[in-house]
């Protein structure tokens, strides 16, 4: 997959849709085309067929970013640039990382069996390195686009340890329940609800996304025969027994979510680049 490269003109992507979007980052059609291209590329890298379930979601992303740019001031730009050029090294090391390895890992797991430990590790990685930071980024963009002046680091203060999915999910739910932002049309609003529903990868088994993430990343599970016993904070002591089939279903259902959130990240970075100039990031390796 084509991805970002650092150069004299900042972080750039050798992709037609990226270059077109940078010509006018407030052009909704150009930004939507970029999001759809990245989403399709991610799905392909994961060995999954592209679908149009998230078209409305990507349209909502473009509209939110359009209004976010209208509301940005000097202080917000300064804080955002620090976040994207320097702070990421300490708080989000995967920001500029090509997603190929994690997406191809999903493709591999789809073809092999007896991989419960790998399924768990993959989900734990994806939830903390892709889902959480991009949900926080989306919540911040939605908040700014509605006219509220809040710096990125201020919003991150709600979760200073950077490990909670409960915080961004609760903030996203609160914004959507209050009709914020109020400029989204019916299809775009439905697209955001589609995203929130897709995030509940284990809800049919009564497990929240934050429970799942904390259980895996804090190593609150153990293997019992061919099952995994998961200690979940919203369940009684003794844990919940989970089968390899359940783990595989949860993990595979995350691929479309990861793909659309990676698409949002690229759209966000394009908006920042076009709105305030090239992002000057030093050597990543």
C-alpha positions as CSV (number, residue, x, y, z in Angstrom):
1,X,0.0,0.0,0.0
2,X,1.3,3.5,-0.8
3,X,1.9,5.4,2.4
4,X,3.5,8.5,3.8
5,X,7.1,9.4,3.1
6,X,9.0,12.2,4.7
7,X,10.7,14.7,2.4
8,X,11.7,18.4,2.0
9,X,8.0,19.2,1.5
10,X,6.9,17.4,4.6
11,X,4.9,14.2,4.8
12,X,3.4,13.3,1.4
13,X,1.7,10.3,-0.1
14,X,2.3,9.3,-3.7
15,X,-1.4,8.8,-4.5
16,X,-3.5,10.6,-7.1
17,X,-6.4,11.0,-4.6
18,X,-4.1,12.6,-2.0
19,X,-2.7,15.1,-4.5
20,X,-6.1,16.0,-5.8
21,X,-7.4,16.5,-2.2
22,X,-4.5,18.8,-1.4
23,X,-5.5,21.1,-4.3
24,X,-8.6,22.0,-2.2
25,X,-9.0,20.3,1.1
26,X,-12.4,21.9,1.6
27,X,-13.7,20.3,-1.5
28,X,-16.0,17.5,-0.2
29,X,-15.9,15.4,-3.3
30,X,-12.1,15.3,-3.4
31,X,-11.9,14.4,0.3
32,X,-14.5,11.7,0.0
33,X,-12.6,10.2,-3.0
34,X,-9.4,10.1,-0.9
35,X,-11.3,8.4,2.0
36,X,-12.9,5.8,-0.2
37,X,-9.6,5.0,-1.9
38,X,-7.7,4.5,1.3
39,X,-10.6,2.4,2.7
40,X,-10.6,0.1,-0.3
41,X,-6.8,-0.2,-0.2
42,X,-7.0,-1.3,3.5
43,X,-9.7,-3.8,2.8
44,X,-7.7,-5.3,0.0
45,X,-4.6,-5.5,2.1
46,X,-6.5,-7.4,4.7
47,X,-7.7,-9.9,2.0
48,X,-11.4,-8.6,2.3
49,X,-13.7,-7.5,-0.4
50,X,-14.5,-3.8,-0.4
51,X,-18.1,-2.8,0.4
52,X,-20.1,0.4,0.5
53,X,-21.4,0.1,4.1
54,X,-19.2,3.0,5.2
55,X,-19.8,5.4,2.3
56,X,-22.0,7.5,4.5
57,X,-19.4,7.4,7.2
58,X,-16.7,8.7,4.9
59,X,-19.1,11.4,3.7
60,X,-19.6,12.4,7.3
61,X,-15.9,12.5,7.9
62,X,-15.4,14.9,4.9
63,X,-18.1,17.2,6.1
64,X,-16.8,17.3,9.6
65,X,-13.3,18.1,8.5
66,X,-14.6,20.8,6.1
67,X,-16.2,22.6,9.1
68,X,-13.3,21.9,11.4
69,X,-11.0,23.8,9.0
70,X,-13.4,26.8,9.1
71,X,-13.2,26.9,12.9
72,X,-9.4,26.5,13.4
73,X,-7.5,29.4,14.8
74,X,-3.8,30.1,15.4
75,X,-3.7,28.4,18.8
76,X,-5.6,25.3,17.7
77,X,-3.2,25.0,14.7
78,X,-0.1,25.4,16.9
79,X,-1.4,22.6,19.2
80,X,-2.3,20.3,16.4
81,X,1.0,20.8,14.6
82,X,2.9,19.9,17.8
83,X,0.7,16.8,18.1
84,X,1.3,15.6,14.6
85,X,4.9,16.6,14.2
86,X,6.5,15.9,17.6
87,X,4.1,14.6,20.3
88,X,3.1,11.5,18.4
89,X,6.5,9.9,19.2
90,X,5.5,9.8,22.9
91,X,1.7,9.3,22.7
92,X,1.0,7.6,19.4
93,X,4.0,5.8,17.9
94,X,1.8,4.2,15.1
95,X,0.6,7.6,13.7
96,X,2.8,7.6,10.6
97,X,3.3,3.8,10.5
98,X,2.1,2.0,7.3
99,X,-0.8,-0.2,8.2
100,X,0.2,-3.0,5.8
101,X,1.6,-5.3,8.5
102,X,-1.4,-5.2,10.8
103,X,-3.9,-5.6,7.9
104,X,-1.9,-8.5,6.3
105,X,-1.9,-10.1,9.8
106,X,-5.7,-10.3,9.6
107,X,-5.4,-12.0,6.2
108,X,-3.1,-14.6,7.6
109,X,-5.2,-15.3,10.6
110,X,-8.2,-15.8,8.3
111,X,-6.4,-18.8,6.7
112,X,-5.0,-20.6,9.7
113,X,-6.5,-22.3,12.8
114,X,-5.6,-22.8,16.4
115,X,-4.4,-19.2,16.8
116,X,-6.3,-17.9,19.9
117,X,-3.2,-16.2,21.4
118,X,-2.5,-14.5,18.0
119,X,-6.2,-13.5,17.7
120,X,-6.0,-11.9,21.2
121,X,-2.8,-10.1,20.5
122,X,-4.0,-8.8,17.2
123,X,-7.2,-7.4,18.7
124,X,-5.3,-5.8,21.6
125,X,-2.9,-4.1,19.2
126,X,-5.6,-2.8,16.9
127,X,-7.8,-1.5,19.6
128,X,-5.0,0.6,21.2
129,X,-3.0,1.6,18.2
130,X,-5.8,2.2,15.6
131,X,-9.2,2.4,17.1
132,X,-8.6,4.5,20.2
133,X,-6.4,7.3,18.8
134,X,-8.6,7.7,15.7
135,X,-11.8,7.8,17.7
136,X,-10.2,10.5,19.9
137,X,-9.2,12.4,16.7
138,X,-12.7,12.1,15.3
139,X,-14.3,13.3,18.6
140,X,-11.9,16.3,18.6
141,X,-12.7,17.1,14.9
142,X,-16.5,16.9,15.6
143,X,-16.1,19.1,18.7
144,X,-14.1,21.8,16.9
145,X,-16.4,21.7,13.8
146,X,-19.3,22.6,16.0
147,X,-17.6,25.8,17.1
148,X,-16.1,24.8,20.4
149,X,-12.4,25.7,21.0
150,X,-10.7,22.7,22.6
151,X,-7.1,21.8,22.0
152,X,-6.2,18.3,21.2
153,X,-4.1,17.8,24.3
154,X,-7.0,19.2,26.4
155,X,-9.3,16.4,25.1
156,X,-6.6,13.8,25.7
157,X,-6.6,14.9,29.3
158,X,-9.8,13.0,29.8
159,X,-7.7,9.8,29.4
160,X,-4.2,10.8,30.5
161,X,-2.9,7.2,30.4
162,X,-4.0,6.8,26.8
163,X,-5.5,3.3,27.2
164,X,-9.3,3.8,27.6
165,X,-11.8,3.1,24.9
166,X,-14.6,4.0,27.2
167,X,-13.7,7.7,27.1
168,X,-13.7,8.2,23.3
169,X,-16.8,6.0,22.9
170,X,-18.7,7.9,25.6
171,X,-17.7,11.2,24.1
172,X,-18.7,10.1,20.6
173,X,-22.0,8.8,21.9
174,X,-22.7,12.1,23.8
175,X,-21.9,14.2,20.7
176,X,-24.2,12.1,18.5
177,X,-27.0,11.9,21.0
178,X,-27.0,15.7,21.3
179,X,-27.0,16.1,17.5
180,X,-23.5,17.5,17.4
181,X,-22.4,18.6,14.8
182,X,-25.8,19.8,13.6
183,X,-24.8,20.2,9.9
184,X,-24.7,16.5,9.0
185,X,-27.5,15.4,6.7
186,X,-29.5,12.2,7.2
187,X,-27.1,9.9,5.2
188,X,-24.0,11.3,7.0
189,X,-25.6,11.0,10.5
190,X,-26.6,7.4,9.6
191,X,-23.0,6.8,8.6
192,X,-21.7,7.8,12.0
193,X,-24.2,5.5,13.7
194,X,-23.0,2.7,11.3
195,X,-19.5,3.3,12.7
196,X,-20.6,3.1,16.3
197,X,-22.6,-0.1,15.7
198,X,-19.6,-1.7,13.9
199,X,-17.4,-0.9,16.8
200,X,-19.4,-3.2,19.1
201,X,-17.6,-6.3,17.8
202,X,-18.3,-8.4,20.9
203,X,-21.6,-6.9,22.0
204,X,-23.7,-9.9,20.9
205,X,-21.7,-11.8,23.5
206,X,-22.4,-9.1,26.1
207,X,-18.8,-7.7,26.1
208,X,-18.1,-4.0,25.6
209,X,-15.1,-2.8,23.5
210,X,-13.4,-1.3,26.6
211,X,-13.8,-4.5,28.5
212,X,-12.2,-6.4,25.6
213,X,-9.3,-4.0,25.3
214,X,-8.5,-3.9,29.0
215,X,-8.8,-7.7,29.4
216,X,-6.3,-8.3,26.5
217,X,-3.9,-5.5,27.1
218,X,-3.7,-6.0,30.9
219,X,-3.4,-9.8,30.4
220,X,-6.5,-10.6,32.3
221,X,-7.1,-13.9,30.6
222,X,-5.9,-17.5,30.7
223,X,-6.1,-20.5,28.5
224,X,-8.3,-23.4,29.6
225,X,-8.1,-26.3,27.1
226,X,-9.3,-24.9,23.8
227,X,-11.1,-21.9,25.4
228,X,-9.9,-18.6,26.8
229,X,-11.2,-17.5,30.2
230,X,-11.5,-13.7,30.1
231,X,-11.8,-11.6,33.3
232,X,-14.1,-8.7,32.4
233,X,-14.8,-5.8,34.8
234,X,-18.5,-5.7,34.0
235,X,-19.0,-9.5,34.6
236,X,-19.0,-11.5,37.8
237,X,-15.8,-13.1,39.1
238,X,-14.8,-16.3,37.5
239,X,-14.6,-14.8,34.0
240,X,-16.2,-15.6,30.7
241,X,-15.3,-18.6,28.6
242,X,-14.7,-17.7,25.0
243,X,-14.2,-20.2,22.1
244,X,-11.7,-19.8,19.3
245,X,-14.6,-19.3,16.9
246,X,-15.8,-16.3,18.9
247,X,-12.4,-14.8,19.0
248,X,-12.0,-15.2,15.2
249,X,-15.4,-13.6,14.6
250,X,-14.6,-10.6,16.8
251,X,-11.2,-10.1,15.2
252,X,-12.4,-10.4,11.6
253,X,-15.3,-8.1,12.2
254,X,-12.8,-5.4,13.2
255,X,-11.3,-5.2,9.7
256,X,-13.9,-2.9,8.1
257,X,-13.7,-0.7,11.3
258,X,-9.9,-0.5,11.1
259,X,-10.1,0.3,7.4
260,X,-12.5,3.2,7.7
261,X,-10.7,4.7,10.7
262,X,-7.4,4.5,8.8
263,X,-9.2,6.3,6.0
264,X,-10.3,9.0,8.4
265,X,-6.7,9.4,9.7
266,X,-5.5,10.0,6.1
267,X,-8.3,12.4,5.5
268,X,-7.5,14.2,8.7
269,X,-3.8,14.5,7.8
270,X,-4.7,15.8,4.4
271,X,-6.9,18.4,5.9
272,X,-4.1,19.5,8.3
273,X,-1.6,19.6,5.5
274,X,-3.8,21.6,3.1
275,X,-5.1,23.8,5.9
276,X,-1.9,24.9,7.6
277,X,1.0,23.7,5.4
278,X,3.2,20.6,5.1
279,X,3.7,18.6,8.3
280,X,7.4,18.5,8.9
281,X,8.2,15.2,10.6
282,X,11.8,14.1,11.1
283,X,13.1,10.6,10.4
284,X,10.6,8.0,11.6
285,X,12.8,4.9,11.5
